[in-house]
């Protein structure tokens, strides 16, 4: 039996993070005896570099400028510009279709709703099933409600990172209506990304080194952590915060505002912005706590990596995070956008280091049992096998 060609479409990632690693992990985990991938994306990046290094057929189709504005702006176009955008969208689908025809693709895989929009017409014309890998999406409101409607009706399968995301993103009614197409596949971690167990550091009384990993952005919301920690620093001189993450160009204003907040609070000597770092395991080894203050998530890599390493975690209860961080059992959950709640959790972490260590021990057991890369790729291969007919 010959292998089945699948066209993988991934929009461009502005930073090298969990999104890039997830796509590369999936490409690497495909059963070579059953599937052959072609990766299509909109520009050269670390994603294309990584795919080519694995020997994956990779094609770059530049993105039409008229489709580049952020969500919502397209709807504010004047009528003639909307028509131009619609034609550009169909034209882009035709270019994707040409690649699929040339390679003999039997199915499509698209990352995010935008990826579905850029491939759905091609999939329909070729009568090929399309898998929508949801990853992280904005809630279905306004423009995104319409975009999600197209994607849900088009996709043969809708893959989320957690069951909780399905109703959280699409709403309970749509989650029920399209539930038969939805499946939660919890992404695993590649072996080279699993840190060794962190040293059993016992910080001096009142000291706490807090690590936050993620691109400096509104979604990751480092501002929440700074707002929560700043008042505590007056009471606990040993409290320090380290922010590791790239600063995407489109988030330059957010990064500038974050720096201004740190300066105005007078804590610049105890809050470090480290920029993009590849040595995250080493940063974890020198930290006492990982904090994830995000507004929105799937099941983030960095949380699972910290749990593997035995580093205690405090995180906002968003996306699939509550499915992995069980509040009071394997970590601490706080509401999103609530600096008072996060401040209280940090204060308790300073006061009760033994409790945090016990939570970290339980977390390490849970994550190693449930979040393996092998299980995720096995389940993904099984899903593709059901959807893509053998030839």
N, C-alpha and C positions, 0 to 999 in steps of 0.2 A: 504494500500500500504506500503510495507516494505521500509526502508531507503536504499539509495544507498551508497555503500562503495567507498570512493575516497582515493587513495594513494597519499599523499602529500610528495614530495621529496624536501628537502631544503639542499643545501650545508652548511657546517659549517661556522658560522660567527665568526671571530676572536675577535670581541668586541660586547658588548651589546649595540645596538643602534637601529636606525630606522628599519633596516632590520629584526632584531629579533622581534621587536614590531609589524611590519606589518604581519609577519607570524602568530604570536600568536593572533593578532586581527582578522585575517581571520578565524582561527580555532575556536575562540570563537564565531564568528558571523555566522557560518554555521547554517542553519535551521536544528535543530535536528530531526524534523519530516520528513525531506527529505534526509539528508546526514549524514553519519558516517565517520569520518576521521581516517586514519592511517598515522602517521608521520614517515618518514624514513629519516635518516640523517647519517653522517659519523662518528660522535663522540659525546660523552657526552658534554653538554654545558648548558648555561642558557636557550637556546631554548628547549632542551629536558626537563630540569627541569620545565620550564613554561608549556609545553604541558602536562606533566604528572600531574602537579598540577591541570590542568583543566579536568583530566580524559581521555585525548586523548591517544589511543593506540600508543605507540612509539617504534620504532625499530632502533637500531644502526647497520649499516653495515660498518665496517672499510674500509677506502679508500685504494686502492692498491698504494704502494709506487711509482711504475713506472709511475703513472698518476698524481703524486703530483706536479711536477714542474710547474712554472708559464707559462702563455700563451706564445706560441712561442718557448719555449725550446723543446717541444715535436717534433717540426719539425726539430730540429737540432740533434735529435737522429740518431745514425747510423742505417742502415737498420734493423739489427737484433733486436735492441732495439725498433724500431717502431713496429715491428711484436709482440714483447712482450707486448707493450702498447696496441695494438689492441686486443690481446687475453685477457688482463686484463680488458679492457673496456667491451668486450662481457661477460666475467665472472661476472663482477659486475652487468650488466643488468640481467643476469640469477638469481643472488641472489635477486635482486629487484623483478623479476618476481615470484620467489618462494614465497616471502612474499605476493605479490598481489594475487596469486592463493590461498594461504592458507586463506587469509581474504575475498576472493571473490570480489576483487576490480572491479568496473565497469568503472573506469576512473582514469586518472593520472593527477596530477598537479605538475609542476616542476618550481622551482625558478631559474632564470638565464639560459643562454644557456648551461652552464656546467651541470645543472640539467637535461636539456633535453637530453644531450648526455649520461647521466648515466641512463636514463629510456626509451629512445625511442625504443630500441629493445624489451624491455619487453612490452611496450604498443602495438607495432605492433603484437607481437606473440599472445597477448591476444585480439587483435582487439578492443582495448579500446581507446576512445578519450583521447588526451593529451592536457592540457592547459599549455601554456608557460607564466609564469608571468615574464615579462622582468625586471622590477625594474630598475636597472642601468646596462648598458652594454657599453663596449668599442665600438667605431665606427667600422663599417665593413671594416677592412683592413687586408690583410695578413691572418694570422691564423684565426682571428675572422671572416673574410669574409666567409671562408670555414665552420667554425662552425655555423655561423648564417644561412648559406644556408641549412645545415642539419636540424637545428631547425625549420626554416620557412616551410620547406616541410613536416615536421613531425607533427607539432602542428595543432590541429583542431581549436584552438583559440590562439591569441597572445595578451596578456593583457599588455598595457603600462600604465604609470601613467599620461601621457598627450599626446595630439595629436601631439605636436611638436616633441616628441621623435621619432616618427615613421620614419620620413624622416631624422632626425638628426643622428639616429643610423644606419639605414639600407640603407640610400640613397634614393633619390626620386624615382628611377626606381623600386627598390624592395618594397618600400612603396606602390606604385601603383599596382604592380603585386600581392602582397599578402594583399592588403588593405581590401578585403572582410573578411579576417580572423582576422583583427586587431580591437581592441576596447580599448578605453581609459577609465579607471576607476580610478578616482582621489581618492587616499586613504584618509580616515578620521582619526581623532584623538580620542583615547579612553578618556572617561570622566576623568579618574584619571591622564591623562597627560595634561589636559588643565589647564594652570596656571590661578589663579585669576588675575584680572586686576592689573597691576603693579601700584605702588604708583605714583602719579603725581609729580615725583621728578623734581624740577627745579634746574638744576646744576648751580653753580656760573659761571660767565662769563669766557669763555675760558676752562671750564672743560668738559670732555666727558669721560665716562667710557664705553669702547667698549667691548662687549662680543662676543666670537666666540666659538661655540659648535660643536664638531665633532672629531672623532679619528684623532690623529696627523699622517697625511699621505699625500702622494703626491696628491691624488685625492682631499682631502679637502683643501690643499694648504694654510696652515697658513702662509707660507713664504710670500705670496703676501701681506697679511695684515701687517706683520712686515715691509716689504720693503716700503709699502705705509705710514705707521704711523711714522716710525723712523725720517724722516726729519721734520715732523710736531711737534714732541715732543720738538725740540729745540725752536720753536716759541710758543708752548702752553704747559707750564709745567703741566697743569691740565689734559692732555690727557693720559689715561691709557688703557692698553689692557689686557684682561683676556682670556686665552685660556683654555677651559674645554674640555677634551677628553682623552680617553685611548691612550696608545702608543703601538700598536701592535708590536710583536716581529719582524715581517717581515719589519717593517718600522723603525727599530732602527737607521739605518744610516740617514734617513731623520730627525728624531727627534734630533739626535746629531748635524746635520748640522744646524737645526733651532736654537738650543741653542747657537751654535757658532756665528751665525749671530746676535743674540740678544746681545751677549757679545761684539762682535766687534763694534756694533753700539753704545755701551755705554748706553743701555736702560734697562738693566736687572732689575733695581729698579722700572721700570714702565710697564714691561711685565711679567705677571704671567702665569706659566704653572701649571694648577690646577690638572691635571690628570683626571681620570674618576670621574664624579660626578653624584649622583642621585638627588641632590637638584637643578636641573636646574631652576624650577620656582623661587626659592629663589635667584639664581644668576641673573635671569632676573629682579627681583624686585629691585636689587641694581645696575642695569645697565641703561645706557641712550640710548644704540643703540646695535642692533645685526648686525654683519657683517658675511656674508657667502661668502668666497673667493674661492669657489670650482672650479675645472676644469670640473667637470661632476656631474650631479645630476638627480634624478627623480623629485619628488615634496617633498622636505625634510621636515621631521617632525618638526625640530626645527624652521624653518621659519613659519610654520603654528601655532606652539605653541606661538611664539613671537607675531604674528599678533593677535591671540586670546587674548593675554595679553595686547595688546596696546603698545607694544614696537616697536619703529621705526626700519626699516630693510633697510640695503644696501646689495645687493647680486649681484653676477656675473650672467650674462644672459646665463645660461646653462640649458640643459634639459627642464623640465617643469616649471622651476622657473618663466619665463616671463608670464606664464598663471595665476600665482597667485599674483606675484608682478608686478603691472602695473606701469611702470616707470613714476614718477611724479604724480601718483594718489594714490597708496597704498604703495609706497616705492620708492627706488632708485635702478636702475640697472646700472651696469658697465660691460664693456667687460671682459672676462676672461683673466688672465695672463697679465694684464695691470696695473702696480702699479701707474702710473701717473694718470689714470682715477680714481682709487680708492682713491688716495691721494686727488684729487680735490673734490670728493664726501665727504670725511671725513672733509675737511676744510670747506665746505659749511654747513655740519651738525653742526660743532662747531659755525659757525657764525650765523646760522638761526635755533635755537632750536624750535621756534614757527612753522616753516614750517614742521619740522620733526614730531612734535606732531600732526599737521593736517593730515599728511600722515598716521600716526599710527591710528588715529581715523577712517579714511576711510577704512584702512586695516582691522580693527576689524570687521566692518560691513560686508565686503565682505567675509571674511573667515568663519564667523559664519553662513552665509547664504549658502555657497557653499561646505564646506568641513566637512561634518559630517560623523562620523563612521557609523551611521545607514544607510545613503544613499549608502555608498561604499559597505557595506556587503549586503544590499538589492540587489544592481545591480549585485554583484558577485554571489549571490544565483540564481538570474534569469538567468545569463549566464550558470551556471552549470546545471540548470534545462533544458535548451535548448539542451545542448550537451550530457547529460547523460540520456539515455532512462530509463523510469520508468519500474520496473519489476512487 
